């Protein structure tokens, strides 16, 4: 299973919360939280083929254009699935993750989902009926390993078209 990750400047390791204007970019490798997912990815025969990233400020400046460009980049990479997150409790990143997952899911044949914490209630409410949103802890809270495992589990089920209501109820909002 070929996977693309989409991160903000913080999760990509390309900047801090003050580096909001980081332009769109990417690396053809696993970075950020994807590195922590390696054992889970092996269980589902998954490999991160690329990580795309963008600063929150860059996204907020022109959300539709950024999401369109991310979607075009994903199409060129042609993965089986795109994981947008974990966005934790970072509201701007959560919005970018959900918006991007929705666009990829509706504009391509590639499956995508977002992951974030409950602190992003307004984003979750807006997008939960449009894309799967995996539950994660807020930054610094316990339970991250379980959330990363659940992201891999959802990826496997989406790619294999075996998502069930029970799975969604257990790991999604």
Residue, then its C-alpha position, 0 to 999 in steps of 0.5 A: x500500500x502506497x501512502x502519502x502524508x500531508x502535514x503542516x510546518x510543525x508536523x513536517x519538522x520544517x518550522x515552528x508555529x511562527x513559520x506559518x508562511x512555509x510554502x508548499x513542499x514535499x519529500x519522497x520519504x516518511x517524516x514527522x509522525x509517519x516515522x513513529x508509524x513504521x511498525x504499524x505500517x509494516x502490519x498493513x504492508x504500507x509504505x510512505x512514498x511521500x510527505x507533502x507539507x504547507x505552512x498554516x498561514x500559506x493555507x489560510x491565505x488561499x485555502x482553495x488554491x493550496x488544496x487544489x495544488x496538494x490534490x494535483x501533487x497527490x494525483x502525480x504521486x498516485x498513492x493508494x491512500x492519503x493521511x492528512x494528519x495527525x493535526x492534534x489540537x492545531x485548529x488551522x492544520x485541522x482545517x487544512x487536513x479535513x479540507x484537503x482530505x475532502x478534495x482528494x476524496x471527491x476530485x480523484x479516485x484516491x482515498x483520503x482521511x483526516x486525523x485530529x483531536x476533539x478540540x477541533x470541534x467546529x472542523x469535525x462538525x463541518x467535515x465529519x459527514x464528508x470524510x473520515x476523521x480519526x480521533x487523536x489526542x491533543x498534542x502532548x496527551x497520551x494515546x498517540x500510539x493508539x491513534x497512529x495505529x487507528x490511522x493505519x487501520x483505517x488506511x487498510x480498510x479504506x484501500x480494501x473497501x472494508x470500512x464498517x460502521x463499527x470501525x467508524x464508530x470506534x475510531x472516528x468522530 
